[in-house]
Amino acid sequence: MAESWNKKDREQRKRKAKKDKAEKMQERKENAKKSSFDDMIAYLDENGNLSSRPPDPRKKVEVKLEDIQIGVPEYVPPTEAELTRTGKVTFFNNEKGFGFIKDLVSQQSVFVHANNLQSPIQENDKVSFQIEMGQRGPAAVNVKLAK
């Protein structure tokens, strides 16, 4: 049986591709730069950036194994003192029974209703209070005159 022209052509192309691949591999081997292990090492500096120089040993920080926390820290409920805030009454309408208190620390304006008062208040009074989320946002509760 005689081989077809297409088969010979395909075999010739395969041999040529194999030869080209071998030549490219040989060329890469000859032109390869001889690199040492030290050239391949990369370091991280104190800011977390890659560097070719080792970090300064004087800036080394020792971390204790006990100080490393993995996961979510345990919830510690806030104390009564942490929840209590102080503020100044900026507006209060006795007829309608509501007003606003400006927190002295965060400068946040907080709604206050007459039902949450422990003692009567007026505008410009200094008060202590706690914040709870109401229907329309933060609201002051347990409001009393500060000393």
Backbone as CSV, one residue per row, in Angstrom:
resi,resn,N_x,N_y,N_z,CA_x,CA_y,CA_z,C_x,C_y,C_z
1,MET,0.828,-1.180,0.000,0.000,0.000,0.000,0.868,1.238,0.000
2,ALA,0.440,2.179,-0.695,1.174,3.433,-0.782,0.597,4.423,0.242
3,GLU,1.508,5.193,0.850,1.047,6.190,1.812,0.498,7.387,1.058
4,SER,-0.460,8.014,1.664,-1.038,9.191,1.019,-0.133,10.397,1.243
5,TRP,-0.264,11.360,0.367,0.555,12.562,0.438,0.296,13.299,1.748
6,ASN,-0.946,13.333,2.215,-1.290,14.035,3.455,-0.597,13.413,4.664
7,LYS,-0.500,12.103,4.689,0.122,11.438,5.814,1.601,11.772,5.880
8,LYS,2.280,11.758,4.732,3.705,12.110,4.703,3.897,13.554,5.155
9,ASP,3.046,14.400,4.677,3.150,15.819,5.023,2.964,16.018,6.531
10,ARG,1.992,15.322,7.108,1.757,15.425,8.553,2.943,14.923,9.343
11,GLU,3.509,13.797,8.941,4.676,13.253,9.639,5.857,14.200,9.549
12,GLN,6.051,14.796,8.375,7.149,15.741,8.184,6.967,16.953,9.097
13,ARG,5.732,17.473,9.230,5.453,18.611,10.103,5.696,18.233,11.566
14,LYS,5.321,17.023,11.958,5.548,16.572,13.330,7.035,16.514,13.638
15,ARG,7.831,15.963,12.698,9.280,15.884,12.911,9.892,17.274,13.013
16,LYS,9.436,18.187,12.148,9.949,19.562,12.177,9.597,20.242,13.505
17,ALA,8.363,20.070,13.992,7.950,20.670,15.268,8.770,20.105,16.423
18,LYS,9.035,18.794,16.399,9.831,18.146,17.442,11.253,18.690,17.434
19,LYS,11.794,18.884,16.230,13.154,19.404,16.093,13.222,20.844,16.601
20,ASP,12.225,21.672,16.240,12.185,23.073,16.698,12.090,23.150,18.226
21,LYS,11.293,22.274,18.794,11.139,22.249,20.251,12.450,21.889,20.934
22,ALA,13.142,20.923,20.400,14.430,20.517,20.971,15.446,21.652,20.850
23,GLU,15.454,22.365,19.712,16.383,23.492,19.539,16.078,24.608,20.543
24,LYS,14.807,24.925,20.750,14.433,25.966,21.705,14.846,25.583,23.125
25,MET,14.669,24.298,23.477,15.053,23.827,24.802,16.555,23.945,24.994
26,GLN,17.320,23.579,23.971,18.779,23.674,24.045,19.205,25.132,24.184
27,GLU,18.543,26.016,23.456,18.873,27.447,23.513,18.576,28.006,24.906
28,ARG,17.454,27.608,25.500,17.117,28.066,26.856,18.139,27.580,27.868
29,LYS,18.599,26.341,27.719,19.604,25.800,28.635,20.908,26.570,28.526
30,GLU,21.304,26.918,27.317,22.570,27.631,27.117,22.485,29.062,27.636
31,ASN,21.349,29.693,27.475,21.205,31.098,27.872,20.722,31.264,29.318
32,ALA,20.471,30.166,29.991,19.968,30.251,31.365,21.032,30.873,32.264
33,LYS,20.580,31.806,33.074,21.486,32.465,34.012,21.683,31.538,35.206
34,LYS,22.894,31.381,35.583,23.192,30.556,36.754,22.827,31.378,37.987
35,SER,21.721,31.023,38.652,21.290,31.765,39.827,21.530,30.931,41.074
36,SER,21.903,31.635,42.114,22.158,30.955,43.375,20.888,30.998,44.236
37,PHE,20.930,30.266,45.307,19.791,30.228,46.229,19.542,31.594,46.851
38,ASP,20.636,32.331,47.137,20.507,33.652,47.749,19.788,34.639,46.825
39,ASP,19.953,34.471,45.507,19.268,35.358,44.558,17.765,35.098,44.523
40,MET,17.368,33.904,44.913,15.948,33.541,44.844,15.183,33.882,46.115
41,ILE,15.859,34.201,47.211,15.191,34.471,48.487,14.621,35.883,48.488
42,ALA,13.406,36.010,48.997,12.776,37.318,49.185,12.421,37.452,50.665
43,TYR,12.527,38.651,51.196,12.252,38.924,52.600,11.055,39.862,52.705
44,LEU,10.438,39.850,53.870,9.380,40.805,54.172,9.934,41.828,55.152
45,ASP,9.715,43.116,54.862,10.165,44.137,55.807,9.090,44.342,56.882
46,GLU,9.306,45.311,57.787,8.392,45.519,58.910,7.012,45.989,58.470
47,ASN,6.894,46.479,57.216,5.601,46.936,56.702,4.891,45.874,55.874
48,GLY,5.510,44.701,55.722,4.892,43.624,54.960,5.192,43.667,53.479
49,ASN,6.172,44.486,53.057,6.541,44.588,51.649,7.704,43.654,51.345
50,LEU,7.740,43.123,50.105,8.838,42.258,49.696,10.112,43.073,49.539
51,SER,11.223,42.490,49.936,12.505,43.176,49.879,13.591,42.153,49.574
52,SER,14.689,42.617,48.979,15.802,41.715,48.702,16.781,41.666,49.871
53,ARG,16.647,42.602,50.825,17.520,42.646,51.989,16.832,42.021,53.192
54,PRO,17.579,41.330,54.052,16.963,40.758,55.261,16.523,41.875,56.206
55,PRO,15.522,41.606,57.048,15.032,42.641,57.958,16.066,43.007,59.016
56,ASP,15.925,44.218,59.534,16.828,44.721,60.565,16.524,44.000,61.884
57,PRO,17.500,43.293,62.469,17.223,42.547,63.713,16.880,43.452,64.891
58,ARG,17.243,44.737,64.822,16.928,45.649,65.922,15.437,45.986,65.959
59,LYS,14.746,45.832,64.836,13.317,46.140,64.771,12.443,44.910,65.014
60,LYS,13.067,43.808,65.392,12.344,42.566,65.617,11.452,42.699,66.856
61,VAL,10.217,42.220,66.739,9.261,42.278,67.833,8.941,40.853,68.256
62,GLU,9.104,40.580,69.537,8.791,39.256,70.061,7.300,39.179,70.354
63,VAL,6.651,38.123,69.900,5.226,37.909,70.128,5.062,36.628,70.930
64,LYS,4.338,36.725,72.035,4.095,35.555,72.866,2.974,34.729,72.251
65,LEU,3.090,33.446,72.359,2.100,32.538,71.801,0.720,32.761,72.425
66,GLU,0.688,33.112,73.709,-0.582,33.324,74.404,-1.316,34.559,73.895
67,ASP,-0.563,35.532,73.339,-1.167,36.779,72.867,-1.863,36.638,71.523
68,ILE,-1.607,35.563,70.810,-2.204,35.374,69.491,-3.610,34.827,69.657
69,GLN,-4.582,35.552,69.099,-5.970,35.116,69.162,-6.422,34.723,67.777
70,ILE,-6.937,33.526,67.669,-7.462,33.060,66.401,-8.972,32.979,66.537
71,GLY,-9.678,33.616,65.641,-11.137,33.599,65.680,-11.684,34.838,66.360
72,VAL,-12.949,34.776,66.670,-13.652,35.904,67.267,-13.383,35.929,68.765
73,PRO,-12.987,37.097,69.302,-12.753,37.144,70.749,-14.055,36.936,71.523
74,GLU,-13.926,36.464,72.739,-15.081,36.199,73.580,-15.806,37.503,73.898
75,TYR,-17.125,37.476,73.826,-17.934,38.667,74.084,-17.928,39.009,75.569
76,VAL,-17.593,40.244,75.859,-17.619,40.725,77.232,-18.663,41.843,77.274
77,PRO,-19.769,41.630,77.984,-20.806,42.665,78.000,-20.287,43.945,78.651
78,PRO,-20.700,45.106,78.116,-20.227,46.373,78.690,-20.795,46.586,80.096
79,THR,-20.035,47.273,80.914,-20.478,47.558,82.286,-21.458,48.730,82.277
80,GLU,-22.107,48.928,83.409,-23.074,50.031,83.540,-22.388,51.379,83.334
81,ALA,-21.165,51.516,83.829,-20.432,52.779,83.684,-20.081,53.052,82.218
82,GLU,-19.780,52.009,81.452,-19.459,52.195,80.034,-20.681,52.594,79.232
83,LEU,-21.860,52.146,79.648,-23.088,52.465,78.924,-23.614,53.868,79.249
84,THR,-23.310,54.366,80.438,-23.817,55.666,80.868,-23.025,56.783,80.206
85,ARG,-23.779,57.727,79.625,-23.163,58.877,78.954,-23.647,60.156,79.631
86,THR,-22.933,61.237,79.368,-23.363,62.542,79.867,-23.619,63.448,78.674
87,GLY,-24.555,64.367,78.881,-24.886,65.278,77.794,-25.597,66.505,78.299
88,LYS,-25.943,67.374,77.365,-26.611,68.625,77.685,-27.935,68.652,76.929
89,VAL,-29.005,69.032,77.616,-30.319,69.105,76.985,-30.323,70.321,76.061
90,THR,-30.491,70.085,74.774,-30.497,71.194,73.804,-31.905,71.698,73.553
91,PHE,-32.899,70.813,73.685,-34.299,71.204,73.483,-35.171,70.256,74.284
92,PHE,-36.200,70.793,74.961,-37.175,69.936,75.614,-38.491,70.676,75.695
93,ASN,-39.568,70.042,75.207,-40.905,70.614,75.223,-41.727,69.828,76.234
94,ASN,-42.061,70.476,77.370,-42.815,69.797,78.432,-44.239,69.478,77.990
95,GLU,-44.838,70.329,77.166,-46.224,70.101,76.726,-46.314,68.840,75.852
96,LYS,-45.380,68.668,74.943,-45.407,67.507,74.046,-44.665,66.306,74.627
97,GLY,-43.795,66.534,75.592,-43.145,65.436,76.302,-41.947,64.824,75.598
98,PHE,-41.242,65.604,74.811,-40.028,65.074,74.173,-39.007,66.183,74.019
99,GLY,-37.761,65.764,73.691,-36.693,66.721,73.468,-35.466,66.012,72.928
100,PHE,-34.338,66.749,72.977,-33.094,66.186,72.462,-31.949,66.499,73.410
101,ILE,-31.038,65.537,73.522,-29.846,65.676,74.352,-28.636,65.557,73.435
102,LYS,-27.657,66.447,73.610,-26.417,66.376,72.832,-25.352,65.721,73.696
103,ASP,-24.861,64.574,73.219,-23.817,63.830,73.937,-22.550,64.686,73.978
104,LEU,-21.948,64.816,75.167,-20.765,65.663,75.309,-19.524,65.056,74.656
105,VAL,-19.460,63.748,74.543,-18.282,63.092,73.978,-18.382,63.008,72.452
106,SER,-19.474,62.415,71.954,-19.599,62.173,70.513,-20.313,63.296,69.775
107,GLN,-20.884,64.262,70.491,-21.646,65.368,69.911,-22.862,64.872,69.129
108,GLN,-23.317,63.659,69.446,-24.484,63.065,68.803,-25.740,63.614,69.463
109,SER,-26.740,63.960,68.656,-28.014,64.417,69.184,-28.922,63.203,69.353
110,VAL,-29.439,63.011,70.578,-30.222,61.816,70.905,-31.618,62.245,71.354
111,PHE,-32.628,61.567,70.822,-34.026,61.832,71.180,-34.293,61.363,72.606
112,VAL,-35.113,62.136,73.354,-35.503,61.737,74.707,-37.007,61.963,74.861
113,HIS,-37.699,60.990,75.455,-39.146,61.096,75.693,-39.381,61.259,77.188
114,ALA,-40.473,61.904,77.532,-40.785,62.183,78.938,-40.947,60.894,79.750
115,ASN,-41.353,59.792,79.125,-41.509,58.526,79.845,-40.169,57.966,80.315
116,ASN,-39.062,58.395,79.723,-37.738,57.874,80.072,-36.990,58.776,81.057
117,LEU,-37.688,59.758,81.620,-37.055,60.676,82.580,-37.223,60.143,83.999
118,GLN,-36.153,60.255,84.803,-36.238,59.881,86.207,-36.451,61.119,87.076
119,SER,-36.132,62.283,86.536,-36.392,63.550,87.214,-36.691,64.595,86.145
120,PRO,-37.455,65.630,86.460,-37.782,66.640,85.450,-36.520,67.359,84.955
121,ILE,-36.511,67.681,83.651,-35.353,68.365,83.062,-35.820,69.598,82.291
122,GLN,-34.865,70.495,82.060,-35.124,71.706,81.271,-33.963,71.880,80.304
123,GLU,-34.116,72.827,79.386,-33.043,73.094,78.434,-31.789,73.551,79.175
124,ASN,-30.622,73.182,78.620,-29.290,73.507,79.143,-28.938,72.755,80.427
125,ASP,-29.755,71.796,80.875,-29.411,70.959,82.031,-28.372,69.924,81.603
126,LYS,-27.450,69.622,82.511,-26.488,68.555,82.270,-27.099,67.275,82.827
127,VAL,-27.167,66.231,81.977,-27.831,64.989,82.362,-26.949,63.788,82.073
128,SER,-27.240,62.678,82.758,-26.605,61.397,82.435,-27.707,60.494,81.891
129,PHE,-27.346,59.647,80.920,-28.353,58.820,80.255,-27.694,57.618,79.606
130,GLN,-28.539,56.700,79.163,-28.086,55.537,78.399,-28.807,55.561,77.065
131,ILE,-28.218,54.922,76.066,-28.809,54.927,74.727,-29.355,53.546,74.392
132,GLU,-30.579,53.522,73.895,-31.197,52.305,73.352,-31.727,52.645,71.966
133,MET,-31.818,51.633,71.121,-32.376,51.862,69.796,-33.894,51.858,69.890
134,GLY,-34.504,52.970,69.470,-35.957,53.085,69.455,-36.488,52.761,68.066
135,GLN,-37.758,53.086,67.837,-38.373,52.802,66.539,-37.738,53.628,65.425
136,ARG,-37.323,54.835,65.741,-36.781,55.728,64.707,-35.300,56.042,64.900
137,GLY,-34.609,55.258,65.677,-33.185,55.480,65.876,-32.833,55.483,67.348
138,PRO,-31.633,55.996,67.694,-31.201,55.992,69.094,-32.072,56.896,69.959
139,ALA,-32.378,56.426,71.164,-33.186,57.192,72.112,-32.537,57.104,73.492
140,ALA,-32.644,58.182,74.248,-32.080,58.228,75.593,-33.057,57.609,76.581
141,VAL,-32.539,56.771,77.485,-33.347,56.171,78.548,-32.624,56.393,79.877
142,ASN,-33.339,56.216,80.965,-32.792,56.411,82.318,-32.132,57.787,82.448
143,VAL,-32.827,58.810,81.983,-32.279,60.167,81.982,-32.460,60.780,83.375
144,LYS,-31.352,61.275,83.944,-31.418,61.956,85.245,-30.424,63.095,85.265
145,LEU,-30.658,64.063,86.116,-29.771,65.233,86.222,-28.416,64.786,86.725
146,ALA,-27.361,65.297,86.077,-25.999,64.973,86.502,-25.574,65.913,87.617
147,LYS,-24.673,65.442,88.438,-24.223,66.259,89.570,-22.969,67.002,89.234
